[in-house]
């Protein structure tokens, strides 16, 4: 597959042409806000909030459903029970990857703010 490129007149591709400005402090604030929003989901402070990794780990396993399947006589619930268990582990793994990728993205936004701050200082003759 070929790489997709935006149209040449896409706003922001040429900062001077498009009047792009930036504010290092606002960018750093965005990174901070993103961190705050992600903290409960990522388990900051060992959060048990709905949607947190801990919540998914505890309640997403469907352990009660698996136990019920195994208890049904005249039916082998092992296959479905094992599938539920495997699916839960896979989902947790993907969820952890997503959280890690969000953390990386937030760190990059924060680093970008620091780079813009250095550029501002240099442009003002401070370096």
Secondary structure, DSSP 8 states (H G I E B T S, - for coil): -------TT-TTSSHHHHT----HHHHHHHHHHHHHHHHHHHTTTS---TTSHHHHHHHTT-HHHHHHHHH-TTS--HHHHHHHHHHHHHHHHHHHHHHHHHHHHHHHHHHHHHHHHHHHHHHTT--
